């Protein structure tokens, strides 16, 4: 595997899930693959779970790990071509990328959407430049439009907890005080649809996602109706995608907060969230602390999803 940015890159999902459970049963079985190999993790944005889980996965595989926070301790990087660099950015990504590639064997990149220019965000200019110019296998640690390591971990978690073969999974928008990217929601929808679970997406009008990611899902504007009979509830905020509202907060209606009354409409559903979560905005204390909350096992599976991706990349490095 030369790159990992979306569900298509993982290949057969059933095989990937089988491999994930195998890796989870013995995390150090493939330690020989990473001997004398180096992972470079590049962060343009903050991280907790992604940083720790990916570093742990690399260590499980015997890799050396280097971490670069671009905004702390590195030159400010220009990302656009044709710019006269007479401002505060001292180095261009086109020089920085091949230099970074010369120091490592695999590169992980985390770069969020700017939420100002939809075309720029959805072209994935930052990670695509790493793929094109680094000369190394590149994987996404969350990009502008997708978060595939999170979605892979989400699927592993659903597989471990599902009570029926084809569960009803509900992705619900919930309020948040800041404008957030669509990446987690896009990616979750894409992976769930690929797995052939039943997917219902519920959100206020104006929060429709790109149909490229949601085609095949049921869109329901009545949150309570969507929750009826659900087996899994995945709560997540995202900002508006459509037109001139791109990147904007259109609503902070706390009636969309996931609470016990709404969870009672479900089939004793498990509650999921990628974390970090704003308590009593996204979800109430009693729901996230309930026995059916699986946010911690979900976060723990981030180590497993990252290890499968790194393992597959290492297997192709000669």
C-alpha positions as CSV (number, residue, x, y, z in Angstrom):
1,X,0.0,0.0,0.0
2,X,1.6,3.2,-1.2
3,X,-1.0,5.6,0.2
4,X,-3.9,5.6,2.6
5,X,-6.3,8.5,2.4
6,X,-9.7,6.8,1.9
7,X,-11.6,3.5,2.2
8,X,-10.7,2.5,-1.3
9,X,-7.0,2.3,-0.4
10,X,-7.7,-0.4,2.2
11,X,-9.1,-2.9,-0.4
12,X,-11.4,-5.6,0.8
13,X,-13.0,-4.4,4.0
14,X,-13.7,-7.9,5.4
15,X,-10.1,-8.9,4.9
16,X,-8.9,-5.6,6.5
17,X,-11.2,-6.2,9.6
18,X,-10.0,-9.8,9.8
19,X,-6.4,-8.6,9.8
20,X,-7.2,-5.9,12.4
21,X,-8.5,-8.5,14.8
22,X,-5.4,-10.7,14.2
23,X,-3.1,-7.7,14.9
24,X,-5.1,-6.9,18.0
25,X,-4.7,-10.4,19.3
26,X,-0.9,-10.1,19.0
27,X,0.3,-6.5,18.5
28,X,4.0,-7.5,18.4
29,X,3.9,-10.4,15.9
30,X,5.2,-8.2,13.1
31,X,7.9,-6.3,15.0
32,X,10.5,-7.5,12.5
33,X,8.9,-5.5,9.7
34,X,9.8,-2.1,11.2
35,X,13.3,-2.9,12.2
36,X,15.6,0.0,11.1
37,X,12.6,1.7,9.5
38,X,11.5,5.3,10.4
39,X,8.1,6.8,10.6
40,X,7.8,10.6,10.3
41,X,4.6,12.0,11.7
42,X,3.9,15.6,10.5
43,X,1.3,17.7,12.4
44,X,-0.1,20.9,11.0
45,X,-2.9,20.7,13.6
46,X,-3.3,19.5,17.2
47,X,-3.7,15.9,18.2
48,X,-4.0,13.6,21.1
49,X,-5.4,10.2,20.1
50,X,-3.9,10.3,16.6
51,X,-0.4,11.1,17.8
52,X,-0.3,8.6,20.6
53,X,-2.1,5.7,18.9
54,X,0.0,6.0,15.7
55,X,3.3,6.3,17.5
56,X,2.3,3.2,19.6
57,X,1.4,1.3,16.5
58,X,4.7,2.1,14.9
59,X,6.6,1.0,18.1
60,X,4.6,-2.2,18.1
61,X,6.1,-2.8,14.6
62,X,9.6,-2.0,15.7
63,X,9.9,1.3,14.0
64,X,11.8,4.5,14.9
65,X,9.4,7.5,15.1
66,X,10.0,11.2,14.5
67,X,7.3,13.8,15.2
68,X,7.3,17.2,13.7
69,X,4.9,19.9,14.8
70,X,5.0,22.3,11.9
71,X,3.6,25.2,13.9
72,X,6.0,24.7,16.8
73,X,9.7,24.5,16.2
74,X,9.8,24.5,12.4
75,X,9.9,27.1,9.7
76,X,6.5,28.4,8.6
77,X,5.7,26.7,5.4
78,X,4.2,28.1,2.2
79,X,1.8,25.7,0.5
80,X,0.8,27.7,-2.7
81,X,2.8,27.8,-5.9
82,X,3.5,31.2,-7.6
83,X,3.6,33.1,-4.3
84,X,6.2,35.8,-3.7
85,X,7.6,34.7,-0.4
86,X,8.2,38.1,1.2
87,X,6.1,37.4,4.3
88,X,6.5,35.3,7.4
89,X,6.8,31.9,5.6
90,X,10.5,31.0,5.2
91,X,10.2,27.7,3.4
92,X,8.1,26.2,0.7
93,X,6.4,22.8,1.1
94,X,7.9,21.8,-2.3
95,X,11.4,21.9,-0.9
96,X,10.4,20.7,2.6
97,X,8.6,17.6,1.5
98,X,11.4,15.8,-0.4
99,X,13.8,16.8,2.4
100,X,11.5,15.2,4.9
101,X,11.2,12.1,2.7
102,X,14.9,11.7,2.7
103,X,14.9,11.2,6.5
104,X,12.3,8.5,6.7
105,X,10.6,5.4,5.2
106,X,6.9,6.3,5.7
107,X,5.1,9.7,6.3
108,X,1.9,10.4,8.2
109,X,0.3,13.8,7.6
110,X,-2.3,15.6,9.7
111,X,-3.7,18.8,8.0
112,X,-7.2,20.1,8.7
113,X,-9.6,22.0,6.4
114,X,-9.2,25.8,6.5
115,X,-13.0,26.1,6.1
116,X,-12.6,29.3,4.0
117,X,-12.3,27.9,0.5
118,X,-14.2,24.7,-0.2
119,X,-12.4,24.0,-3.5
120,X,-9.0,24.3,-1.8
121,X,-10.0,22.1,1.1
122,X,-11.7,19.4,-1.1
123,X,-8.7,19.3,-3.4
124,X,-6.6,18.1,-0.4
125,X,-3.7,20.2,-1.6
126,X,-1.4,19.5,1.4
127,X,-1.5,15.7,1.6
128,X,-1.6,15.4,-2.2
129,X,1.7,17.3,-2.4
130,X,3.2,14.9,0.1
131,X,2.0,11.9,-2.0
132,X,3.4,13.5,-5.1
133,X,6.7,14.8,-4.0
134,X,7.9,12.9,-0.9
135,X,8.9,9.6,-2.7
136,X,7.6,7.7,0.3
137,X,4.3,5.9,1.3
138,X,2.0,8.5,2.8
139,X,-1.0,8.0,5.0
140,X,-3.6,10.5,6.4
141,X,-3.8,11.2,10.1
142,X,-6.8,13.4,9.2
143,X,-7.0,15.6,6.2
144,X,-9.4,18.3,5.0
145,X,-12.2,15.9,3.9
146,X,-11.6,12.5,5.5
147,X,-10.2,10.9,8.7
148,X,-9.6,7.3,7.5
149,X,-7.7,6.0,10.5
150,X,-10.6,7.0,12.7
151,X,-13.2,5.5,10.4
152,X,-11.3,2.2,10.2
153,X,-11.2,2.1,14.0
154,X,-14.9,2.9,14.1
155,X,-15.6,-0.1,11.9
156,X,-13.4,-2.4,14.0
157,X,-15.4,-1.2,17.1
158,X,-18.8,-1.8,15.5
159,X,-17.7,-5.3,14.3
160,X,-16.6,-6.2,17.9
161,X,-19.9,-4.9,19.4
162,X,-22.7,-5.6,16.9
163,X,-25.5,-7.9,17.9
164,X,-26.8,-8.5,14.4
165,X,-25.1,-9.0,11.1
166,X,-26.4,-5.7,9.5
167,X,-26.9,-3.2,12.3
168,X,-28.7,0.2,11.9
169,X,-26.0,2.9,12.3
170,X,-27.1,6.5,12.8
171,X,-24.7,9.4,12.3
172,X,-26.2,12.4,14.1
173,X,-25.1,16.0,13.9
174,X,-24.9,17.7,17.3
175,X,-24.3,21.3,18.4
176,X,-20.8,22.7,19.0
177,X,-19.6,26.3,19.7
178,X,-17.0,26.2,16.9
179,X,-17.0,25.6,13.2
180,X,-15.6,22.1,12.6
181,X,-14.6,20.3,9.4
182,X,-16.8,17.7,7.7
183,X,-13.9,15.2,7.6
184,X,-15.0,12.7,10.3
185,X,-18.6,12.7,9.1
186,X,-17.6,12.3,5.5
187,X,-15.2,9.5,6.2
188,X,-17.5,7.7,8.7
189,X,-20.3,7.7,6.1
190,X,-18.0,6.5,3.4
191,X,-16.7,3.5,5.4
192,X,-20.1,2.5,6.9
193,X,-21.7,2.5,3.4
194,X,-18.8,0.4,2.1
195,X,-19.3,-2.1,4.9
196,X,-23.0,-2.4,3.8
197,X,-24.5,-1.6,7.2
198,X,-27.7,0.4,7.2
199,X,-26.8,4.0,7.5
200,X,-29.1,6.9,8.5
201,X,-27.7,10.4,8.7
202,X,-29.7,13.0,10.7
203,X,-29.0,16.7,10.9
204,X,-30.8,20.1,10.6
205,X,-31.5,21.4,7.2
206,X,-28.5,23.2,5.8
207,X,-26.0,20.7,7.1
208,X,-26.1,18.3,4.1
209,X,-22.7,16.7,3.4
210,X,-21.2,16.2,-0.1
211,X,-23.3,13.5,-1.8
212,X,-20.0,11.8,-2.9
213,X,-19.8,10.5,0.7
214,X,-23.4,10.0,1.6
215,X,-24.9,8.5,-1.5
216,X,-26.7,5.3,-0.4
217,X,-27.5,6.6,3.1
218,X,-31.0,7.6,4.3
219,X,-31.1,11.3,5.2
220,X,-33.6,12.1,8.0
221,X,-34.2,15.6,9.3
222,X,-36.1,14.4,12.4
223,X,-33.5,13.2,14.8
224,X,-35.9,11.3,17.1
225,X,-37.3,9.4,14.1
226,X,-33.8,8.5,13.0
227,X,-32.9,7.1,16.4
228,X,-35.8,4.6,16.4
229,X,-34.5,1.1,16.4
230,X,-30.9,2.1,16.0
231,X,-28.1,-0.2,17.1
232,X,-25.3,2.4,17.1
233,X,-25.4,6.2,17.5
234,X,-22.4,8.1,16.2
235,X,-22.6,11.7,17.3
236,X,-20.5,14.4,15.5
237,X,-20.6,18.1,14.8
238,X,-19.7,19.5,11.4
239,X,-20.0,22.9,9.8
240,X,-22.0,23.6,6.7
241,X,-20.8,22.3,3.3
242,X,-23.1,23.9,0.8
243,X,-22.4,27.1,-1.2
244,X,-21.7,30.4,0.6
245,X,-22.4,28.8,4.0
246,X,-19.3,26.6,3.7
247,X,-17.5,26.4,7.0
248,X,-20.2,28.3,8.9
249,X,-22.1,27.4,12.1
250,X,-25.8,27.6,11.1
251,X,-27.2,26.3,14.4
252,X,-26.4,25.7,18.0
253,X,-29.8,24.2,18.8
254,X,-29.2,22.1,21.9
255,X,-32.3,20.1,21.1
256,X,-29.9,18.1,18.9
257,X,-27.8,17.1,21.9
258,X,-27.8,13.3,22.4
259,X,-29.5,12.6,25.7
260,X,-31.0,9.6,27.5
261,X,-34.5,10.4,26.2
262,X,-33.4,10.0,22.6
263,X,-31.2,7.0,23.4
264,X,-34.3,5.3,24.8
265,X,-35.8,5.3,21.3
266,X,-33.0,3.1,20.1
267,X,-32.5,-0.7,20.2
268,X,-30.3,-0.2,23.4
269,X,-27.8,1.4,21.0
270,X,-24.1,1.8,21.7
271,X,-23.0,5.4,21.8
272,X,-19.9,6.4,19.7
273,X,-17.9,9.6,19.2
274,X,-14.3,10.1,17.9
275,X,-13.3,12.4,20.9
276,X,-12.6,15.0,22.1
277,X,-16.2,15.6,22.9
278,X,-18.0,18.6,24.4
279,X,-20.1,17.2,27.2
280,X,-23.6,18.6,27.4
281,X,-23.3,20.1,23.9
282,X,-22.7,16.9,21.8
283,X,-23.8,14.4,24.5
284,X,-25.0,14.5,28.1
285,X,-23.0,13.1,30.9
286,X,-25.3,10.2,31.6
287,X,-25.1,8.9,28.0
288,X,-21.4,9.1,27.6
289,X,-20.9,7.5,31.0
290,X,-23.5,4.7,30.4
291,X,-22.5,1.1,30.0
292,X,-23.5,1.4,26.3
293,X,-20.9,4.1,25.7
294,X,-18.0,2.6,23.8
295,X,-16.0,5.8,23.2
296,X,-13.0,4.4,25.1
297,X,-12.8,1.0,23.2
298,X,-13.3,3.0,20.0
299,X,-10.3,5.3,20.8
300,X,-8.2,2.3,21.8
301,X,-8.8,0.8,18.4
302,X,-7.1,3.7,16.8
303,X,-3.8,1.9,17.7
304,X,-5.1,-1.1,15.7
305,X,-6.2,0.7,12.6
306,X,-2.9,2.5,12.5
307,X,-0.9,-0.7,12.9
308,X,-2.7,-2.5,10.1
309,X,-2.0,0.5,7.7
310,X,1.7,0.7,8.8
311,X,2.1,-3.1,8.5
312,X,0.8,-3.1,5.0
313,X,3.1,-0.3,4.0
314,X,6.1,-1.9,5.6
315,X,5.3,-5.2,3.8
316,X,5.8,-3.4,0.4
317,X,9.0,-1.6,1.3
318,X,12.0,-3.3,0.0
